[in-house]
Amino acid sequence: MKQTSEHFKAHVTAALADPTLKIALNRTTTLLRERRAQVIADFGEYAAAREAAQKIKDHTLDNLAHYLAMFEANAVASGAQVHWARTPKEATDIVTAICKAEGARSATRVKSMLGEEIGIGEALAAAGVERIETDLAEHIIQLAGDPPSHIVMPAMHKTHEQVAELFREKHAQPSNSDEIAALVESARRELRPKFLNADIGISGANFLIADTGSIVTVTNEGNAELTTTPPKTHIVTVGIEKIVPSMAHATVFLRLLSRAAIGAEITQYTTFYNGPKRAGDADGPETMHIVLVDNHRTEMLGQFLRPMLRCIRCGACMNHCPVYAAVGGHAYGAVYPGPMGSVLTPAMSDLKSTKDLPNACTLNGRCNEVCPVNIPLPDMLRSLRARQHQAGLTSGMTRGGLAVWGWLARRPGLYRRATGLAMFAMRVWSMNRGRIRRFPMAGNWTRHRDLPQPELGTFMQQYNRRSRK
């Protein structure tokens, strides 16, 4: 079945029935949460840095046209060529036109969510250009024919045992070991010649610095430098919201990005690119093209979704989301999964085809708590739900259920009696086993996991009991 948001419920059913996926998700998300918690606890300036990052982003968005014009002028002065694209097709047309003009047969690519967003892989294939993914995880999913399942850890859905089997099938010189170090060596042997022989290097950018015209990439493997340096042409595809005013502002985000994304103080490689190779430089591309992509971002500026443009693509919201942890990224059927994807995907397409995504959330607020730029994701998800309801996109059963709940909620005495009766019935139904395996109208929950036995009494009953102590 094609991975689209319209098939979200079918994807969820398949994901919940996959025990290997659960193992892979638990291994990685648990590790990332623990690492993040530790480095944040050790970072005494975290709250101040988070507040500063939010203010920088909001200021930049308020003056986006000014800073983009400044960036373009400084990038051109450094020798780069700047292109503007309103849509994904315009962006990929620019990239493929450059490849054709250079007579390119192969292109190495650094992992970039913007590249996934505009469909650069499909565009290169249609243009007859071999695409070589150089990030280890992207290399894995390219061999497997999978889309990314996470914006930082795109192969999160794979166990290392599955990767070992894949490499033995696809690599020219695979390792017989399932150990991670051996798998890395196998990938290095496979990719190193392709780095050196590629005609084009394609990257994204974590940040654009307006007052210098610089491109910033942040990686842990060094593949960005190997991708952008040997080929004679470097192409950058990047969303216009990645702009920051100056180097000093960029350093604020660099201190937050790695901590939020992988639980490290800083990544192994942070590289600043300032145009193509100059006279006297030992290496570097002969030409550099920067493609600035809009794709609904300017529309978001004037809407309630504006705070989403602060996003630095760290993935922390996914790592702490109980829904993502249960179903993984592919279930969302979109480039951007998890809480941030449940906001971005409707913004970049439409509410009707993505109607299930804003509802794939418990509204527990973890995503907002861990976001390094304080994006109010639960508030935006609630707003999207309200807009769906107003547009008549919710099911008749949902609308009927909300109407009944609203009628009860306006009658507090009746509401308390009804909820008390429901709690009593659930405890009787569970027969004091602590778990409910089946319950009327709860089939979607109990089909894949037990429903916890409710506490003694409703929230209000427990609150009143404790208040009297």
C-alpha positions in Angstrom: 0.0 0.0 0.0 1.3 3.4 -0.9 2.5 5.5 2.1 0.1 8.4 2.2 -1.6 10.2 5.1 -5.0 9.2 3.8 -4.2 5.6 4.8 -3.0 6.5 8.3 -5.4 4.1 10.1 -4.3 1.1 7.9 -0.7 2.0 8.5 -1.2 2.2 12.2 -2.9 -1.3 12.3 0.1 -2.8 10.4 2.6 -1.0 12.7 1.0 -2.2 15.9 1.1 -5.8 14.7 4.8 -5.6 13.9 6.9 -6.8 17.0 10.2 -6.1 15.3 9.3 -2.5 14.7 8.4 -2.1 18.4 11.9 -3.4 19.4 13.6 -1.0 17.0 11.6 2.0 18.2 12.1 1.2 21.9 15.9 0.8 21.5 16.4 4.1 19.8 13.8 6.4 21.4 14.7 5.3 24.9 18.4 5.9 24.3 17.7 9.3 22.8 15.4 10.4 25.6 17.9 9.3 28.3 20.8 11.1 26.6 18.9 14.3 26.0 17.8 14.4 29.7 21.4 14.0 30.8 22.9 16.7 28.6 20.1 19.1 29.4 20.5 18.6 33.1 24.2 19.4 32.7 23.5 22.5 30.6 22.7 25.1 33.2 22.0 27.8 30.6 19.4 25.7 28.8 16.3 27.7 29.8 18.0 31.0 28.8 19.3 29.5 25.5 15.8 28.2 24.7 14.3 31.6 25.3 17.0 33.3 23.2 16.4 30.9 20.4 12.7 31.5 20.3 13.3 35.3 20.3 15.8 35.0 17.5 13.5 32.9 15.4 10.5 35.2 16.0 12.6 38.3 15.1 13.9 36.7 12.0 10.4 35.7 10.8 9.2 39.2 11.5 11.9 40.5 9.1 12.3 37.5 6.8 12.4 39.4 3.5 15.1 41.6 4.8 17.4 38.8 6.0 16.8 36.7 2.9 17.8 39.7 0.7 20.9 40.2 2.8 21.8 36.5 2.6 21.4 36.5 -1.2 23.6 39.5 -1.7 26.4 38.1 0.5 26.2 34.6 -1.0 26.4 36.0 -4.5 29.4 38.2 -3.4 31.1 35.0 -2.3 30.6 33.5 -5.7 27.5 31.3 -5.2 24.5 31.4 -7.5 21.2 31.8 -5.7 17.9 30.4 -7.1 14.4 30.9 -5.8 11.7 28.2 -5.9 8.0 28.6 -4.8 7.1 24.9 -5.2 8.8 21.5 -5.0 8.6 21.2 -8.7 10.3 24.5 -9.3 13.1 23.4 -6.9 13.7 20.0 -8.5 13.5 21.6 -12.0 16.4 23.9 -11.0 18.4 21.0 -9.6 18.0 18.7 -12.6 18.7 21.6 -15.0 22.0 22.2 -13.2 22.8 18.4 -13.4 22.0 18.3 -17.1 24.1 21.5 -17.8 27.0 19.8 -16.0 26.5 16.5 -17.8 26.2 14.8 -14.5 25.7 11.0 -14.3 25.9 10.7 -10.5 25.2 12.8 -7.5 26.1 12.2 -3.9 23.6 13.6 -1.4 23.8 14.6 2.3 20.7 13.7 4.3 18.2 16.6 4.0 14.5 16.7 5.0 14.0 19.5 2.5 15.3 17.2 -0.2 12.7 14.6 0.9 10.0 17.3 1.0 10.6 18.4 -2.6 11.1 14.8 -3.9 14.7 15.2 -5.1 15.3 11.5 -5.3 12.5 10.9 -7.8 13.5 14.0 -9.8 17.1 12.8 -10.1 16.0 9.4 -11.2 13.7 10.9 -13.9 16.7 12.9 -15.1 18.9 9.9 -15.4 21.2 10.9 -12.6 22.3 8.2 -10.1 21.6 9.3 -6.5 24.0 8.1 -3.9 22.9 8.6 -0.3 25.9 9.2 1.9 24.5 9.4 5.4 24.7 5.8 6.8 21.0 5.7 7.8 19.9 7.1 4.4 22.2 4.6 2.7 20.4 1.9 4.6 16.9 3.0 3.6 17.9 3.6 0.0 19.1 0.0 -0.2 15.9 -1.2 1.4 13.7 1.0 -0.7 12.1 2.6 2.3 11.2 6.3 3.0 12.8 7.8 6.2 10.9 7.0 9.4 12.5 9.8 11.5 14.0 13.2 10.6 17.2 12.6 12.4 17.4 8.8 12.5 15.8 7.9 9.2 16.4 4.1 9.6 15.1 4.0 13.2 12.6 1.3 12.1 15.4 -1.1 11.3 17.3 -3.2 13.9 21.0 -3.7 13.3 20.3 -7.4 12.7 18.1 -6.4 9.8 20.7 -4.0 8.5 23.4 -6.7 8.6 21.2 -8.9 6.5 20.5 -6.1 4.0 24.2 -5.3 3.6 25.1 -8.9 3.0 22.5 -8.9 0.2 23.4 -5.5 -1.4 27.1 -4.7 -0.6 30.0 -5.8 -2.9 32.2 -6.6 0.2 29.8 -7.2 3.1 30.9 -8.1 6.6 29.9 -11.5 8.1 29.4 -9.8 11.5 26.2 -8.3 12.8 28.2 -5.9 15.0 27.6 -2.2 14.4 31.3 -1.3 13.9 31.5 -4.0 11.2 28.4 -2.6 9.5 29.9 0.9 9.4 33.1 -0.5 7.8 31.0 -2.3 5.2 29.2 0.9 4.3 32.5 2.8 4.2 34.0 0.3 1.7 30.8 0.7 -0.4 30.5 4.4 -0.4 34.1 5.8 -0.4 34.8 5.3 -4.2 31.4 6.9 -4.9 32.3 10.0 -2.9 35.4 10.5 -5.0 33.8 9.9 -8.4 30.5 11.8 -8.1 29.9 14.7 -10.6 27.5 16.6 -8.3 27.3 17.0 -4.5 23.9 17.9 -3.1 23.3 19.0 0.5 20.7 20.8 2.6 21.6 23.3 5.2 20.8 23.4 9.0 21.2 27.2 9.0 21.8 30.1 6.6 23.7 33.1 8.0 22.4 36.4 6.5 25.3 38.7 7.2 27.9 36.4 5.7 26.0 34.4 3.1 27.2 31.2 4.7 25.7 27.7 4.6 26.0 25.6 7.8 25.7 21.8 7.9 25.7 19.7 11.0 26.5 16.0 10.8 28.1 13.2 12.9 29.7 11.2 10.1 31.8 13.6 8.0 29.7 12.6 4.9 28.7 16.2 4.3 32.3 17.3 3.8 33.0 14.3 1.5 29.9 15.0 -0.5 30.4 18.7 -1.0 34.2 18.9 -1.5 35.3 16.5 -4.2 32.6 17.1 -6.9 33.1 20.2 -9.1 29.5 21.4 -8.4 27.8 21.8 -5.0 24.0 22.3 -4.9 22.3 23.3 -1.7 18.5 23.0 -1.3 17.1 24.7 1.8 13.9 26.1 3.2 13.7 29.9 3.6 12.9 29.6 7.3 16.5 28.3 8.0 17.8 31.9 7.9 19.4 33.5 11.0 20.9 37.0 11.1 24.5 36.4 12.1 27.1 33.9 13.3 26.4 34.9 16.9 22.8 33.9 16.5 23.7 30.6 14.8 25.8 29.6 17.8 22.7 29.7 20.0 21.1 27.1 17.9 24.2 25.0 17.5 24.3 24.7 21.3 20.7 23.5 21.3 20.4 21.3 18.2 22.7 18.4 19.1 21.5 18.3 22.7 17.8 18.1 21.6 18.5 15.7 18.6 21.0 13.1 19.8 21.8 14.0 23.4 25.3 15.3 22.7 26.8 18.7 23.5 27.8 19.2 19.9 28.1 17.1 16.8 31.3 15.8 15.3 31.2 18.1 12.3 29.9 21.6 12.0 30.9 23.1 8.7 30.5 26.6 7.2 30.5 27.0 3.4 31.1 30.4 1.9 30.8 30.0 -1.9 32.8 27.9 -4.3 36.6 27.3 -4.4 38.7 30.4 -4.6 42.2 31.0 -6.1 44.7 29.4 -3.7 42.2 27.0 -2.1 43.4 23.4 -1.8 40.0 21.9 -2.6 36.3 22.6 -3.0 33.7 22.8 -5.7 34.2 25.0 -8.8 30.6 26.2 -8.7 28.0 26.5 -5.9 24.2 26.8 -6.3 21.8 27.6 -3.5 18.1 26.9 -4.1 15.9 28.7 -1.6 12.5 26.9 -1.3 9.2 28.4 -0.1 6.6 25.6 -0.4 3.9 27.2 1.6 6.2 28.7 4.2 5.2 32.3 3.4 1.6 31.3 3.7 2.3 30.0 7.2 3.8 33.3 8.2 0.4 34.9 8.3 -1.4 32.1 10.0 -1.7 30.5 13.4 0.9 28.0 12.2 3.6 30.6 12.1 5.5 29.2 15.2 6.1 26.0 13.3 8.6 28.0 11.2 10.8 28.1 14.3 11.5 24.4 13.9 15.1 23.4 13.7 14.4 19.8 12.7 15.9 18.2 15.9 13.3 15.4 16.2 13.0 15.7 20.0 9.2 15.9 19.8 9.1 12.5 18.1 11.4 10.9 20.6 9.1 11.9 23.4 5.8 11.2 21.7 3.9 8.1 22.9 2.0 7.8 19.6 5.2 7.9 17.5 6.8 5.4 19.9 3.9 3.0 19.3 3.6 3.2 15.5 6.8 4.7 14.1 7.3 7.2 11.3 6.0 5.4 8.3 2.5 5.2 9.7 2.1 8.9 9.2 2.5 8.4 5.5 4.3 11.7 5.0 7.8 13.2 4.8 7.5 14.7 8.3 6.2 12.3 11.0 5.4 12.7 14.7 4.0 15.8 16.3 5.8 18.3 14.1 4.7 16.4 11.0 1.1 16.4 12.2 1.2 20.2 11.9 3.5 20.6 8.9 1.8 18.1 6.6 -1.6 19.7 6.7 0.1 23.1 6.3 1.9 21.9 3.1 -1.1 20.0 1.6 -4.6 20.2 2.9 -6.7 19.3 5.9 -9.0 16.8 4.2 -6.3 14.3 3.0 -4.4 14.6 6.3 -7.4 14.7 8.6 -6.2 11.8 10.8 -2.8 13.3 11.6 -3.8 16.2 14.0 -5.9 13.5 15.9 -2.9 11.2 16.3 -2.0 12.9 19.5 -2.8 12.5 23.2 -2.2 16.2 23.9 0.0 15.2 26.8 2.3 18.2 26.0 5.7 16.4 26.0 6.5 17.7 22.6 6.2 21.3 23.7 8.2 20.7 26.9 11.2 19.3 25.0 11.1 21.6 22.0 14.3 23.7 22.0 12.5 26.6 20.4 9.3 26.3 22.4 6.8 25.5 19.6 3.3 25.2 21.0 2.6 22.0 19.1 -0.4 20.9 21.2 -2.1 24.2 20.7 -1.7 24.1 17.0 -3.0 20.5 16.9 -6.1 21.5 18.8 -6.6 24.4 16.4 -6.3 22.0 13.4 -8.9 19.7 15.0 -11.2 22.7 15.5 -10.8 23.7 11.9 -11.5 20.2 10.7 -14.7 20.1 12.8 -15.8 23.4 11.5 -15.2 22.3 7.9 -17.3 19.1 8.4 -14.3 16.8 8.0 -14.9 14.8 11.1 -17.0 11.6 11.0 -20.6 11.5 12.0 -19.8 9.3 14.9 -17.2 11.8 16.2 -19.5 14.7 15.8 -22.3 12.8 17.5 -20.0 11.8 20.4 -18.8 15.3 20.9 -22.4 16.6 20.9 -23.4 14.1 23.6 -20.3 15.0 25.6 -21.0 18.7 25.2 -24.6 18.2 26.4 -23.4 16.3 29.5 -20.6 18.8 30.2 -23.1 21.6 30.4 -24.9 19.7 33.2 -22.2 19.1 35.9 -24.2 17.0 38.2 -25.3 14.6 35.5 -21.8 14.6 34.1 -20.3 13.5 37.4 -22.9 10.8 37.9 -22.3 9.5 34.4 -18.5 9.4 34.6 -18.7 7.8 38.1 -21.0 5.1 36.7 -18.6 4.5 33.8 -15.6 4.2 36.1 -17.5 1.7 38.3 -18.5 -0.3 35.2 -14.9 -0.5 34.0 -13.7 -1.7 37.4 -16.4 -4.4 37.5 -15.6 -5.4 33.9 -11.9 -5.8 34.7 -12.8 -8.2 37.6 -10.0 -6.6 39.6 -7.3 -8.0 37.3 -5.8 -4.6 36.8 -6.3 -4.8 33.0 -9.2 -4.7 30.7 -8.8 -7.0 27.6 -12.1 -6.1 26.0 -14.6 -3.3 26.6 -17.6 -1.9 24.6 -16.6 0.9 22.2 -12.9 0.5 23.1 -12.0 -2.0 20.4 -9.4 0.1 18.7 -7.4 0.2 22.0 -7.9 -3.3 23.2 -7.2 -4.9 19.8 -3.5 -4.3 20.4 -3.0 -3.7 24.1 -4.9 -4.0 27.4 -6.7 -1.0 28.8 -5.5 -0.1 32.3 -8.1 -0.5 35.1 -9.2 2.9 36.2 -8.5 4.4 39.6 -11.1 4.3 42.4 -13.4 7.0 41.3 -13.3 9.9 38.8 -10.8 12.6 38.9 -13.2 14.9 40.8 -14.1 12.2 43.3 -10.4 11.6 44.1 -9.7 15.4 44.2 -12.5 15.9 46.7 -11.3 13.0 48.9 -7.8 14.4 49.0 -9.0 17.9 49.7 -10.8 16.7 52.8 -7.7 15.2 54.3 
